[in-house]
């Protein structure tokens, strides 16, 4: 069902929700032997597992620093009466669409499939999407020699997280799986979780460096995109259920009525 050297890839390209569930079940039981796994959907199977800020052609430490500081200077006026620490502000930036060092994952495999099938501006509809699967505890063992997920509300982790968010730090720490203190209805609804990166080191390269290939990729046929989105709707997964606000409802109705 899966094969590969640096990572395990589905032998066949998935063409239905039923096939996808069978592959996820196999990966959970036979490969990871655990249900403590995270999923990430990519609209393009060629996308790398790094945060969008490090994909930018014009990226520099200075531009990232300016981006973050200007957001903090201007955003506080929009959220009066609420106090966030520096780490909570960082997750808030991710939530509102600012480019950050965070990469979104989910504990829900149907949510990941929805994000893989959903086309955004600039996505090529004729390229197969894919789902990546990792065990976050295994990632942290490979990156930190520590088998637990990093909790941002644990004081013992604050120094570690600050090192990853230090714009003056030129070291190349490996990506880690973290659980944030700050959350919101969208993140909760989507069973959201994150990996934190300090540079353009991909998650795949961590596994390759350690000669450990228990990271899974499931390729989905782009030709079955619309059919599988309809199957997800029957399962209760749609714009308005994943984005529980008026914006999500509007996108769902625009799609329904072909606008």
Secondary structure as GFF3:
##gff-version 3
##sequence-region A 1 259
A	DSSP	beta_strand	2	3	.	.	.	ID=ss1
A	DSSP	beta_strand	8	10	.	.	.	ID=ss2
A	DSSP	alpha_helix	17	26	.	.	.	ID=ss3
A	DSSP	pi_helix	27	31	.	.	.	ID=ss4
A	DSSP	beta_strand	38	42	.	.	.	ID=ss5
A	DSSP	three_ten_helix	52	55	.	.	.	ID=ss6
A	DSSP	alpha_helix	61	75	.	.	.	ID=ss7
A	DSSP	three_ten_helix	76	78	.	.	.	ID=ss8
A	DSSP	alpha_helix	86	95	.	.	.	ID=ss9
A	DSSP	beta_strand	102	106	.	.	.	ID=ss10
A	DSSP	alpha_helix	109	117	.	.	.	ID=ss11
A	DSSP	beta_strand	129	134	.	.	.	ID=ss12
A	DSSP	alpha_helix	136	144	.	.	.	ID=ss13
A	DSSP	beta_strand	150	151	.	.	.	ID=ss14
A	DSSP	three_ten_helix	155	157	.	.	.	ID=ss15
A	DSSP	alpha_helix	158	164	.	.	.	ID=ss16
A	DSSP	beta_strand	176	179	.	.	.	ID=ss17
A	DSSP	alpha_helix	185	189	.	.	.	ID=ss18
A	DSSP	beta_strand	192	196	.	.	.	ID=ss19
A	DSSP	alpha_helix	203	209	.	.	.	ID=ss20
A	DSSP	beta_strand	216	220	.	.	.	ID=ss21
A	DSSP	three_ten_helix	222	224	.	.	.	ID=ss22
A	DSSP	alpha_helix	225	234	.	.	.	ID=ss23
A	DSSP	alpha_helix	239	242	.	.	.	ID=ss24
A	DSSP	alpha_helix	246	256	.	.	.	ID=ss25
###
